[in-house]
Amino acid sequence: MIYRPLLQELLFAYGPCGQEDAVRDICRRELTPVVDETWTDPAGNVIGLVRGGSSESDAPAVRVMAHMDELSMLVKRIDADGTIHLTPLGTMYPGNFGLGPVAILGRHTTVCGVVALGSEHTTQESSRIWRTKPDHGDKALDWPDVYVFTGLDATALRQAGIEPGTRVCVDRTRRTVVDVGHDYLGCYFLDDRAAVTALLCAARDLSAGPAPAGDVYLVFTTDEEVGGVGGGYASRTLPGELTLALEVGPTEPEYGTQVGGGPIVAYSDALCVYDKAVADRLMDVADELGLAPQAAVLGAFESDASHAKAGGHTPQAGLLCLPTLSTHGYEVIATSAIPAMVSVLTEFLRNLRRPAD
């Protein structure tokens, strides 16, 4: 798995929404040697341009996006004793990550804290804990039920630059890729670091040739988890009529998708209906490569591409996904999923033509 060191480096990098600097640095480093131009736009997106090799006028420019940000938390308030209360930055609950160490990214110092609920050995007198206990309570664990312990008081936290709005991330000690069985990998934040890895690998392959049919803008976006902000801006400001997002894709019976199956091609999600011609072409490419693609109509799902289309920033949108177990939790993908996405994407881009009128 030649991509694994890069994937691990990306997973170790903190990238909460609006503070993706560490991930952005890796993407720029990897892109610069293999693309024709690289820059960062006003939204914080990293963009690499691969110029098309076709002289035909019907070869359109395409924007391909993978997002740099990760699910994280914000400091909501700090008590006088230094207890930190959180609110989510993205859609997840404490149970998605569990109790344990977090990195609090202060303006001056990063501080390690521990997300805690309190002792299981309590009675109704500790009502906040009691109501969530599986043997007595009747309420699912939510953000007001947990807190962060740092061992520091409010004054020390203020000196570290920790205040309401400070980003809080799952600590690096819990971000190591593990082998699951013989054919799978597991870690938090494969959404969307696995797709970022695939897009960087695709940049290398396109650089080695053959070139894509038309110009390709490889866009590593900001703030996808809170509304597709970076992707919307890039779709509005970059050339091209198609925004193609690379994402994790849920593998559940309701969608007929499996984690051990081929790439997932979405035909719709909660925000838009993806362009059928684009989805059909992705399916055909994956079929021709013998990758057994999985068509899906997704429900509670959004992407940079669907945000862009719903907002009127792109006339065409597509979504290609890595089949993923437990999206927005401790995620699992097949070891073959990233290479399969790279193969489908590069073949799609090398043979893309403008649809006939």
Secondary structure, DSSP 4 states (H G I P E B T S, - for coil): -TTHHHHHHHHHS--BTT--HHHHHHHHHHHTTTSSEEEE-TTS-EEEEE------TT---EEEEEE--B-EEEEEEE-TT--EEEEEESS--HHHH-SEEEEEE-SS-EEEEEEE---SS--TTSHHHHTT-TTT--S---GGG-EEE-S--HHHHHHTT--TT-EEEE-GGG---EEETTTEEEETTHHHHHHHHHHHHHHHHHHHSSPPSS-EEEEEES-GGGT-HHHHHHHHHSS-SEEEEEEEEE--GGGT--TTSS-EEEEE-SS-BPPHHHHHHHHHHHHHTT---EEEE-SS---HHHHHHHTTS-SEEEEEEEEEBSTTSSEEEETTHHHHHHHHHHHHHHT--PPP-
